[in-house]
């Protein structure tokens, strides 16, 4: 019997392919969406404006705490100036809302009336167009 000859090249072992390791994450590689922002100028501007408005409102109330006399037709009352200002502000807001509702209601009614007129004239025009087409 003859002895088998060894192959010229030994067989290469089959390597198990592993997925490549993800690259290391550095702080400068993280996208802006994934990283929380520490400086948001618009947010800080809004917060500062809100704080200024609150501070002004507090100063406004403190400066207008003196008592005033309000004379009604049949009686009079002693109240703090700030309550008078706030009451008149509330009356003005409610009056403005009611007037805008009245304006909106009248405007819608006027537009609906014009719409009905336009639809009526449209119907006349449509009929006239058909008559003109037939005669042509």
Backbone as a printed PyTorch tensor [residue, N CA C, xyz], in Angstrom:
tensor([[[  0.7960,  -1.1450,   0.0000],
         [  0.0000,   0.0000,   0.0000],
         [  0.8540,   1.2290,   0.0000]],

        [[  0.3530,   2.1650,  -0.6340],
         [  1.1440,   3.3700,  -0.7020],
         [  0.6560,   4.3720,   0.3370]],

        [[  1.5530,   5.1710,   0.7430],
         [  1.1940,   6.1640,   1.7550],
         [  0.7180,   7.4350,   1.0610]],

        [[ -0.3270,   8.0260,   1.5610],
         [ -0.8180,   9.2490,   0.9180],
         [  0.1860,  10.3750,   1.1150]],

        [[  0.3190,  11.1260,   0.0840],
         [  1.2290,  12.2540,   0.1470],
         [  0.5410,  13.4300,   0.8440]],

        [[  1.2750,  14.1240,   1.6490],
         [  0.6550,  15.2780,   2.3080],
         [  0.3840,  16.3840,   1.2920]],

        [[ -0.6970,  17.0990,   1.4580],
         [ -0.9920,  18.1730,   0.5120],
         [  0.0830,  19.2530,   0.6020]],

        [[  0.2300,  19.9180,  -0.5120],
         [  1.2580,  20.9410,  -0.5600],
         [  0.9570,  22.0820,   0.4100]],

        [[ -0.2890,  22.4590,   0.4560],
         [ -0.6980,  23.5230,   1.3800],
         [ -1.6620,  22.9200,   2.3750]],

        [[ -1.4260,  23.1690,   3.6320],
         [ -2.3850,  22.6350,   4.6000],
         [ -3.7200,  23.3770,   4.4630]],

        [[ -4.8290,  22.6790,   4.7080],
         [ -6.1390,  23.3490,   4.5790],
         [ -6.2380,  24.4920,   5.5930]],

        [[ -6.8330,  25.5970,   5.1010],
         [ -6.9860,  26.7530,   5.9760],
         [ -8.1750,  26.5190,   6.8950]],

        [[ -7.9980,  26.8270,   8.1350],
         [ -9.1490,  26.6480,   9.0350],
         [-10.2340,  27.6730,   8.6900]],

        [[-11.4760,  27.2280,   8.7360],
         [-12.5800,  28.1490,   8.4460],
         [-12.7690,  29.0620,   9.6520]],

        [[-12.7240,  30.3130,   9.3760],
         [-12.8460,  31.3070,  10.4470],
         [-14.3070,  31.7140,  10.5790]],

        [[-14.7360,  31.8280,  11.7960],
         [-16.0900,  32.3100,  12.0510],
         [-16.0280,  33.8300,  11.9940]],

        [[-16.8050,  34.3820,  11.0610],
         [-16.7660,  35.8300,  10.9030],
         [-17.6190,  36.4840,  11.9810]],

        [[-17.0110,  37.3530,  12.7190],
         [-17.7180,  38.1010,  13.7560],
         [-18.0480,  39.4770,  13.2090]],

        [[-19.1860,  40.0140,  13.5910],
         [-19.5110,  41.3620,  13.1090],
         [-18.4850,  42.3440,  13.6530]],

        [[-18.1850,  43.3480,  12.8660],
         [-17.1900,  44.3140,  13.3420],
         [-17.7050,  45.0410,  14.5790]],

        [[-16.8230,  45.3150,  15.4580],
         [-17.1850,  46.0130,  16.7000],
         [-17.5780,  47.4460,  16.3550]],

        [[-18.6130,  47.9640,  17.0220],
         [-19.0010,  49.3490,  16.7360],
         [-17.8730,  50.2850,  17.1260]],

        [[-17.7600,  51.3660,  16.3840],
         [-16.6830,  52.3030,  16.7130],
         [-16.9400,  52.9210,  18.0790]],

        [[-15.8920,  53.2820,  18.7830],
         [-16.0950,  53.9000,  20.1020],
         [-16.8360,  55.2280,  19.9580]],

        [[-17.7290,  55.4400,  20.8940],
         [-18.5380,  56.6550,  20.8560],
         [-17.8290,  57.7460,  21.6440]],

        [[-17.5650,  58.8260,  20.9680],
         [-16.9660,  59.9820,  21.6200],
         [-18.0280,  61.0570,  21.7470]],

        [[-17.8720,  61.9620,  22.6790],
         [-18.8760,  62.9990,  22.9200],
         [-19.1080,  63.8500,  21.6890]],

        [[-18.0640,  64.1050,  20.9110],
         [-18.2250,  64.9570,  19.7410],
         [-18.8450,  64.2130,  18.5710]],

        [[-18.9540,  62.8550,  18.6430],
         [-19.5590,  62.0680,  17.5770],
         [-21.0730,  61.9440,  17.7230]],

        [[-21.6240,  62.2080,  18.8800],
         [-23.0560,  62.0420,  19.1230],
         [-23.8060,  63.1510,  18.3950]],

        [[-24.8960,  62.7610,  17.7160],
         [-25.6600,  63.7630,  16.9720],
         [-26.3350,  64.7300,  17.9360]],

        [[-26.7060,  65.8860,  17.4190],
         [-27.3320,  66.9140,  18.2480],
         [-28.6700,  66.4600,  18.8020]],

        [[-29.3700,  65.5940,  18.0660],
         [-30.6820,  65.1430,  18.5280],
         [-30.5520,  64.2040,  19.7180]],

        [[-29.4620,  63.4260,  19.7770],
         [-29.2900,  62.4550,  20.8530],
         [-28.7290,  63.0760,  22.1240]],

        [[-28.0760,  64.2070,  21.9970],
         [-27.4260,  64.8290,  23.1340],
         [-28.3160,  65.9370,  23.6850]],

        [[-28.5370,  65.9370,  24.9920],
         [-29.3410,  67.0400,  25.5480],
         [-28.5780,  68.3510,  25.4340]],

        [[-29.2940,  69.3680,  25.0750],
         [-28.6690,  70.6710,  24.9080],
         [-28.6110,  71.3740,  26.2560]],

        [[-27.5050,  71.9850,  26.5180],
         [-27.3880,  72.7040,  27.7780],
         [-27.6180,  74.1920,  27.5820]],

        [[-27.5070,  74.6950,  26.3780],
         [-27.7020,  76.1120,  26.1200],
         [-28.8080,  76.2800,  25.0960]],

        [[-29.9380,  76.7880,  25.5470],
         [-31.0770,  77.0380,  24.6780],
         [-31.4550,  78.5050,  24.8240]],

        [[-30.8980,  79.3560,  23.9800],
         [-31.1110,  80.7950,  24.1650],
         [-32.5800,  81.2110,  24.0880]],

        [[-33.3640,  80.5980,  23.2130],
         [-34.7700,  80.9820,  23.0990],
         [-35.5360,  80.6440,  24.3760]],

        [[-35.2610,  79.4810,  24.9350],
         [-35.9260,  79.0820,  26.1740],
         [-35.5610,  80.0340,  27.3040]],

        [[-34.2790,  80.3390,  27.4390],
         [-33.8490,  81.2310,  28.5090],
         [-34.3780,  82.6530,  28.3100]],

        [[-34.5160,  83.0830,  27.0780],
         [-35.0940,  84.4000,  26.7980],
         [-36.5540,  84.4390,  27.2290]],

        [[-37.2940,  83.3900,  26.9110],
         [-38.7040,  83.3360,  27.3160],
         [-38.8600,  83.3110,  28.8300]],

        [[-38.0140,  82.5430,  29.4980],
         [-38.0770,  82.4860,  30.9630],
         [-37.7640,  83.8560,  31.5550]],

        [[-36.7620,  84.5290,  31.0210],
         [-36.4080,  85.8570,  31.5230],
         [-37.5660,  86.8430,  31.3120]],

        [[-38.1950,  86.8080,  30.1340],
         [-39.3330,  87.7060,  29.8810],
         [-40.4960,  87.4000,  30.8210]],

        [[-40.7570,  86.1260,  31.0690],
         [-41.8330,  85.7510,  31.9830],
         [-41.5380,  86.2600,  33.3920]],

        [[-40.2950,  86.1260,  33.8260],
         [-39.9290,  86.6270,  35.1500],
         [-40.0720,  88.1450,  35.2350]],

        [[-39.7180,  88.8510,  34.1630],
         [-39.8800,  90.3090,  34.1490],
         [-41.3590,  90.7050,  34.2350]],

        [[-42.2140,  89.9940,  33.5110],
         [-43.6510,  90.2980,  33.5470],
         [-44.2100,  90.0360,  34.9440]],

        [[-43.8140,  88.9320,  35.5690],
         [-44.2870,  88.6250,  36.9260],
         [-43.7940,  89.6840,  37.9080]],

        [[-42.5330,  90.0790,  37.7990],
         [-41.9920,  91.1090,  38.6930],
         [-42.7230,  92.4330,  38.4950]],

        [[-43.0010,  92.7830,  37.2450],
         [-43.7300,  94.0260,  36.9800],
         [-45.1460,  93.9560,  37.5600]],

        [[-45.8050,  92.8080,  37.4150],
         [-47.1640,  92.6680,  37.9560],
         [-47.1600,  92.8100,  39.4760]],

        [[-46.1780,  92.2180,  40.1330],
         [-46.0940,  92.3330,  41.5900],
         [-45.8490,  93.7940,  41.9910]],

        [[-44.9510,  94.4650,  41.3010],
         [-44.6800,  95.8740,  41.6040],
         [-45.9130,  96.7320,  41.3400]],

        [[-46.6610,  96.4160,  40.2970],
         [-47.8760,  97.1610,  39.9680],
         [-48.9010,  97.0300,  41.0870]],

        [[-49.0790,  95.8240,  41.6100],
         [-50.0420,  95.6070,  42.6980],
         [-49.5820,  96.3420,  43.9540]],

        [[-48.3090,  96.2410,  44.2860],
         [-47.7970,  96.8830,  45.4960],
         [-47.9400,  98.4010,  45.4160]],

        [[-47.7070,  98.9890,  44.2550],
         [-47.7780, 100.4360,  44.1120],
         [-49.2130, 100.9680,  44.1170]],

        [[-50.1900, 100.1130,  43.8610],
         [-51.5780, 100.5730,  43.7620],
         [-52.4550, 100.0050,  44.8730]],

        [[-51.9600, 100.0430,  46.0940],
         [-52.7310,  99.5090,  47.2210],
         [-53.4430, 100.5890,  48.0290]],

        [[-53.3080, 101.8380,  47.6690],
         [-53.9570, 102.8860,  48.4660],
         [-55.4780, 102.8400,  48.2900]],

        [[-56.1700, 103.3500,  49.2660],
         [-57.6370, 103.3710,  49.2690],
         [-58.1450, 104.5530,  48.4470]],

        [[-59.1950, 104.3060,  47.6790],
         [-59.8490, 105.3910,  46.9460],
         [-61.3440, 105.3030,  47.2020]],

        [[-62.0110, 106.4080,  46.9950],
         [-63.4590, 106.4540,  47.1890],
         [-64.1130, 106.4550,  45.8150]],

        [[-65.0340, 105.5070,  45.6130],
         [-65.7840, 105.4390,  44.3600],
         [-67.2200, 105.8670,  44.6550]],

        [[-67.6810, 106.8610,  43.9340],
         [-69.0420, 107.3500,  44.1150],
         [-69.9430, 106.7470,  43.0510]],

        [[-70.9170, 105.9520,  43.5020],
         [-71.9470, 105.4330,  42.6220],
         [-73.1180, 106.4080,  42.6740]],

        [[-74.1630, 106.1600,  41.9410],
         [-75.2920, 107.0970,  41.9140],
         [-75.9610, 107.1880,  43.2820]],

        [[-76.1970, 106.0170,  43.9050],
         [-76.9370, 106.0270,  45.1690],
         [-76.0660, 105.7580,  46.3910]],

        [[-74.8280, 105.3890,  46.1970],
         [-73.9530, 105.0670,  47.3230],
         [-72.4980, 105.3170,  46.9430]],

        [[-71.6020, 105.1490,  47.8950],
         [-70.1670, 105.2570,  47.6200],
         [-69.4600, 104.1380,  48.3690]],

        [[-68.2150, 103.8530,  47.9400],
         [-67.4610, 102.7700,  48.5780],
         [-65.9890, 103.1350,  48.6220]],

        [[-65.3090, 102.6210,  49.6310],
         [-63.8640, 102.7630,  49.7680],
         [-63.2320, 101.4230,  49.3590]],

        [[-62.4230, 101.4470,  48.3210],
         [-61.7610, 100.2160,  47.8660],
         [-60.3080, 100.5430,  47.5340]],

        [[-59.5160,  99.4880,  47.4380],
         [-58.1370,  99.6830,  47.0220],
         [-58.1060,  99.9390,  45.5180]],

        [[-57.1850, 100.7790,  45.1170],
         [-57.0550, 101.1520,  43.7150],
         [-56.8340,  99.9330,  42.8100]],

        [[-56.0560,  98.9620,  43.2660],
         [-55.7620,  97.7960,  42.4310],
         [-57.0270,  97.0190,  42.1010]],

        [[-57.9660,  96.9060,  43.0550],
         [-59.2120,  96.1840,  42.7840],
         [-60.0530,  96.9270,  41.7580]],

        [[-60.0340,  98.2250,  41.8100],
         [-60.7480,  99.0210,  40.8120],
         [-60.1360,  98.8000,  39.4260]],

        [[-58.8240,  98.8250,  39.3520],
         [-58.1520,  98.6110,  38.0680],
         [-58.4680,  97.2180,  37.5290]],

        [[-58.3650,  96.1900,  38.3830],
         [-58.6380,  94.8180,  37.9320],
         [-60.1020,  94.6260,  37.5380]],

        [[-61.0320,  95.2560,  38.2630],
         [-62.4480,  95.1550,  37.9050],
         [-62.7070,  95.7980,  36.5410]],

        [[-62.1300,  96.9730,  36.3180],
         [-62.3200,  97.6350,  35.0250],
         [-61.6540,  96.8470,  33.8920]],

        [[-60.5240,  96.2290,  34.1710],
         [-59.8750,  95.3770,  33.1730],
         [-60.7710,  94.1920,  32.8130]],

        [[-61.3580,  93.5480,  33.8190],
         [-62.2380,  92.4060,  33.5710],
         [-63.4810,  92.8350,  32.7820]],

        [[-64.0620,  93.9800,  33.1450],
         [-65.2340,  94.4770,  32.4140],
         [-64.8630,  94.7590,  30.9590]],

        [[-63.6980,  95.3410,  30.7340],
         [-63.2460,  95.6140,  29.3680],
         [-63.0190,  94.3390,  28.5680]],

        [[-62.4310,  93.3270,  29.1870],
         [-62.2090,  92.0570,  28.4800],
         [-63.5270,  91.3900,  28.1050]],

        [[-64.4530,  91.3240,  29.0570],
         [-65.7550,  90.6900,  28.7770],
         [-66.4980,  91.4800,  27.7010]],

        [[-66.4900,  92.8150,  27.8060],
         [-67.1480,  93.6380,  26.7830],
         [-66.5300,  93.4360,  25.4070]],

        [[-65.2060,  93.3390,  25.3330],
         [-64.5330,  93.1050,  24.0540],
         [-64.8950,  91.7660,  23.4490]],

        [[-64.9550,  90.7320,  24.2770],
         [-65.3260,  89.4030,  23.7780],
         [-66.7650,  89.4100,  23.2700]],

        [[-67.6670,  90.0280,  24.0230],
         [-69.0700,  90.0710,  23.5940],
         [-69.2310,  90.8680,  22.3020]],

        [[-68.5320,  91.9890,  22.1740],
         [-68.6250,  92.7720,  20.9370],
         [-68.0540,  92.0090,  19.7410]],

        [[-66.9660,  91.2750,  19.9540],
         [-66.4070,  90.5010,  18.8340],
         [-67.3560,  89.3720,  18.4240]],

        [[-68.0620,  88.7790,  19.3930],
         [-69.0420,  87.7430,  19.0590],
         [-70.2040,  88.3370,  18.2590]],

        [[-70.6580,  89.5220,  18.6640],
         [-71.7390,  90.1910,  17.9400],
         [-71.2960,  90.5180,  16.5190]],

        [[-70.0840,  91.0380,  16.3690],
         [-69.5580,  91.3600,  15.0380],
         [-69.4630,  90.0940,  14.1830]],

        [[-68.9590,  89.0190,  14.7570],
         [-68.8250,  87.7600,  14.0130],
         [-70.1930,  87.2200,  13.5810]],

        [[-71.1680,  87.3060,  14.4840],
         [-72.5100,  86.8180,  14.1590],
         [-73.1150,  87.6190,  13.0040]],

        [[-73.0030,  88.9540,  13.0810],
         [-73.5520,  89.7970,  12.0060],
         [-72.8280,  89.5720,  10.6890]],

        [[-71.5200,  89.4040,  10.7410],
         [-70.7340,  89.1880,   9.5190],
         [-71.1050,  87.8580,   8.8700]],

        [[-71.2630,  86.8080,   9.6840],
         [-71.6490,  85.5060,   9.1270],
         [-73.0430,  85.5640,   8.5090]],

        [[-73.9620,  86.2740,   9.1590],
         [-75.3070,  86.3960,   8.6190],
         [-75.2800,  87.1400,   7.2880]],

        [[-74.4660,  88.2170,   7.2130],
         [-74.3590,  88.9770,   5.9710],
         [-73.7400,  88.1230,   4.8620]],

        [[-72.7020,  87.3580,   5.1820],
         [-72.0610,  86.5020,   4.1780],
         [-72.9930,  85.3870,   3.7210]],

        [[-73.7740,  84.8370,   4.6480],
         [-74.7130,  83.7910,   4.2740],
         [-75.7900,  84.3520,   3.3440]],

        [[-76.2460,  85.5810,   3.6290],
         [-77.2520,  86.2180,   2.7800],
         [-76.6780,  86.4780,   1.3870]],

        [[-75.4420,  86.9470,   1.3200],
         [-74.8020,  87.1760,   0.0220],
         [-74.5900,  85.8620,  -0.7090]],

        [[-74.2750,  84.8020,   0.0400],
         [-74.0890,  83.4890,  -0.5720],
         [-75.3690,  82.9770,  -1.1950]],

        [[-76.4950,  83.2020,  -0.5120],
         [-77.7840,  82.7710,  -1.0740],
         [-78.1040,  83.5480,  -2.3390]],

        [[-77.8210,  84.8570,  -2.3280],
         [-78.0620,  85.6610,  -3.5190],
         [-77.1750,  85.1930,  -4.6640]],

        [[-75.9030,  84.9110,  -4.3610],
         [-74.9620,  84.4800,  -5.3990],
         [-75.3850,  83.1370,  -5.9750]],

        [[-75.8520,  82.2320,  -5.1260],
         [-76.3050,  80.9390,  -5.6430],
         [-77.5240,  81.1100,  -6.5350]],

        [[-78.3970,  82.0280,  -6.1680],
         [-79.5790,  82.2720,  -6.9910],
         [-79.2000,  82.8400,  -8.3430]],

        [[-78.2650,  83.7550,  -8.3990],
         [-77.8450,  84.3370,  -9.6710],
         [-77.0280,  83.3310, -10.4630]],

        [[-76.3130,  82.4570,  -9.7790],
         [-75.5650,  81.3940, -10.4490],
         [-76.5130,  80.4770, -11.2090]],

        [[-77.6250,  80.1560, -10.5760],
         [-78.5890,  79.2730, -11.2250],
         [-79.1210,  79.9170, -12.5000]],

        [[-79.3610,  81.2320, -12.4690],
         [-79.8400,  81.9250, -13.6630],
         [-78.7870,  81.8920, -14.7530]],

        [[-77.5260,  82.1190, -14.3670],
         [-76.4540,  82.1210, -15.3580],
         [-76.2640,  80.7440, -15.9610]],

        [[-76.3920,  79.7190, -15.1360],
         [-76.2050,  78.3650, -15.6590],
         [-77.2660,  78.0610, -16.7140]],

        [[-78.4930,  78.4440, -16.3990],
         [-79.5570,  78.1940, -17.3670],
         [-79.3460,  78.9790, -18.6480]],

        [[-78.8910,  80.2080, -18.5250],
         [-78.6530,  81.0400, -19.6920],
         [-77.5030,  80.4650, -20.5190]],

        [[-76.4660,  79.9480, -19.8490],
         [-75.3450,  79.3580, -20.5780],
         [-75.8080,  78.1570, -21.3860]],

        [[-76.6710,  77.3630, -20.8200],
         [-77.1560,  76.1830, -21.5540],
         [-77.9730,  76.6190, -22.7570]],

        [[-78.7670,  77.6750, -22.5780],
         [-79.5700,  78.1600, -23.6990],
         [-78.6700,  78.7020, -24.8070]],

        [[-77.6100,  79.4020, -24.4270],
         [-76.6920,  79.9480, -25.4310],
         [-75.9810,  78.8120, -26.1480]],

        [[-75.5810,  77.7750, -25.4470],
         [-74.8930,  76.6470, -26.0820],
         [-75.7900,  75.9200, -27.0640]],

        [[-77.0470,  75.7760, -26.7090],
         [-77.9860,  75.0640, -27.6010],
         [-78.1770,  75.8260, -28.9010]],

        [[-78.2490,  77.1490, -28.8210],
         [-78.5000,  77.9330, -30.0200],
         [-77.2710,  78.0330, -30.8890]],

        [[-76.0860,  77.8210, -30.3710],
         [-74.8710,  77.9500, -31.1640],
         [-74.6590,  76.8180, -32.1050]]])
